[in-house]
């Protein structure tokens, strides 16, 4: 996300009015393997910084802020850690902590199907590929508020997720392998302003992950949302943009 630069059709449409009001434009990209982009097997979370830097260079953007939800949140933190001279601020919504997070029971509070999927990833690519072809159902245990958001304001997610995985689960597999492997950077390296927003009823990424990150990122501020789940927490995204604008000028 950068002031006065180009939008992208995969950017979060529900936030366009707020971005316009705040003088922000969106730039987004598909992580490797999603939406027709070239796969990059073995990528780690840190690799997002190189991707974002390349996109920004191609568009002539010098400095920018970053925002990510769910699996996008640790990738946004990677940009904050590894591009400190370019990134003005980071917003991470419902994002996970590193798999080896000291003092965190990583799976506690996670929906059983999510635990099974990520445990398979922790056993390596072959185990994860077997899991994805096993026909196992994935139930994120969304809350009623999550379902309301998906059928209302955030129905946009249904469109982009379908397009992202139309060629199969390869990119999802690469993502999950990256989440349970070393990230390639330490959260304590993120010194730019950071806002973490997390729902207390999130069963996809439990709230303890956001709390752990807030303790480890020196410049982080945590907005707990006790009544929100993994999707309904996006109702705070407009306020998060206001927070970001206030700190990036």
N, C-alpha and C positions, 0 to 999 in steps of 0.2 A: 504494500500500500504506500503510495507516495503522493505528495501534493502536486496537483497540476500536471498529471501525466495520464497515460491511456488506460481505458477500462478494458476488460476482457469478458467475454460472454459467460465464462465459468465463475466469475466473481460473485460474491453473495448478494443476489438481487434484493433480498429483504432489507439490506442495509444501504441501498443506493440513495434513498431520500436523506438519511442522516449524513451520509458522506457528502452529498451535494451541499447540505446546509453547513457542514463544517469545512468545506473547501478541500475535500479529499477525493482522489480518484483511486480506483482499484486496478491492480495488475495481478493476475494469478497465472499459475502454470500447473500442468499435470505432472505429478511426480513420475519418475521413470516407470514405464509399463502401463500407466493408466491412460485411457482416452486416446490411444493411438501413439503415445510417446514411446520412444525407444526404451526397452527394458535395460536395467543395469543390475544384473544379479550380483549379490554380495554387497550391495550398497549399505552404508550405515546412516544413522541419523545425521551425522555431521556433513554428509555429502550434500544435504539441502543447501548449505551455505554457498557451495560452488555453483549450484543450479541457479539460485536466486541472484548471485552476483553476475552470472552470465546474462540472465534475462535483463537485469538492470543496465548492464553495459550496452546491450543491444538496443535498448530504448533511450539511452542517453540519460539515465537517472543516476544522480550521484549519491544522494542520501535518501533514506526511506524508513518507514516503520513496517513491522511485520505483525501479522495476526494469524493464529491457527486454532482450529477446533479439533478436539479428539486427537487422532493420530497426527494432525497437522501441528498441534501445540508443541511437542518436542522438537519438531523440525524448525519451528519459529524460534525456539530457544537456541537452537544451533546457530542460527543467523546472528542472534544477539551475542553469543559467545565468540564466534569466529570472524565476525565482520564488525568489530566495535567502532571502526572509523566511519562506517556507512549507516549502521542501524541506529535510528533515533529512539526507538522504544519497541517493546514486545508486549503483545497481549496473547495469553494462552488460556483457552477455555476448555475445561474438562480434559486436560492432558495428563498423560501418565508420567510416573517417575521412572528412573532407570531400573532395570530388572535386578541389578545388584545393590539397590538402595539400602544402605546400612540402617538397621533399626525399623525397616518397613516390612510388614507381612504383605507382600506384593499382591497376592491373590485374595486376601481377606475382603469380603464384601462384594466380590465380583460374581456375576451370574455364572452358574455351573458350566454352561456351554462356552462362555468366554474363557473360563479356566481351562477347559479341555482343549480348545483351539490353541491357546498360547502355550500350554504345556507341550503340545505336539511340536510347536515351533521351537521350544527350548531343547528338543531332542534332535533338531537338525532338519535340513531341507527335505530329506526323503520321508521322514516321519510326518512333517507338515503336509507334504504333497499327498501322502496316503490319507491323512485326515480329511483334506479338502475333497478327495474323490470318494470318500466313504459313504457319503449321503447323510452325514450327521447334521441334524437341525441346529441352527444357531438362533437362540432366543436371547436378545439383549435385555429382556425383562424391563422394557420401557414402562414408565409410569403413565397413568391417564393423561397427565399434563404433557408428556412427551408425544403421545399419540395425537393430542389436540394440536400441538405445534406442527406436527408433520402433516396434518390434514388442513392446516390453516396457513399462518404466516411462513412457516418453514417447509412448506411443500416443495419448495425449490430443491431441497436436498434429494427428494425422490428422483428428480430429473437428472441431476449431475451424477448421482451414484450409479444409476443405470447405464449412463454413457461411459462412465469410467471403467466399469468391469465388463463391458460388452464382449471383450475378447477373451474372457476367462479369468481365473483367479490368480494368474501369475504375479501381478503387481501386489495383490493382497498378501500373497505368500511372502514376497520380498519385504513388504512392510512389517509383517509379524516377526519375521526372522530378525529384522533390524531392531525391533522393540526389545527383544530378549537377548540381544548381543550388546557388547560395549558400544556406547553411543558415539565415541570418538571425540568427546569433550566432557568436561565436568560442569554441572550446573553452577557451581561457585564461580566460574569464569564469566558468567553473565553479569556485567556491571552497568549496562544501560538500564533505564527505567523498565520495570517489568510489572505487569498486572496479571494475576492469576485468578480466574473465576471458576468456581466448581460447585456443582449441585450436591446437596447432602443425600439425595436419593438416587444417585447415579450408580447403576449396577454394571455399566460397561467399564468405566474407570472410577473406582471408588474415591470418595472425597479425601481419603487419607493420602492419596498420591499428590493432590494439590497442596495439602498441608505440609507434606514432606518437602516439596519443591520450594514452598514459601520460606521454609527454614533454611534452605541451602543456597538459594539465590540471594546474594547480599542486598540487592536493590529491589527485591520483590515486595509487592503488596498483594494480599489475598482478599478476595471478595467471596466469602462463603455464602451460598444460597441454599439454606437448609431444606426448602420445600421443592427444589428443582431436581429434575433428572438430567440425563445426558443430552437431551434435545431442548427441553424447555428452558434450560439455563441460557440458551441463546437469546432469550428475552432480555438479558442484561447486556447484549452486545452493543446496542446503541449507546448506553451509558459508558461502556468500555471505550468506544470510539471518542466520546467526549473527554474521557480521562486521558486518552492518548494524545489528542489534539492539544490539550492544556499543557502537556509536558514536552511536546515537540515543536511548538510554535507555528 
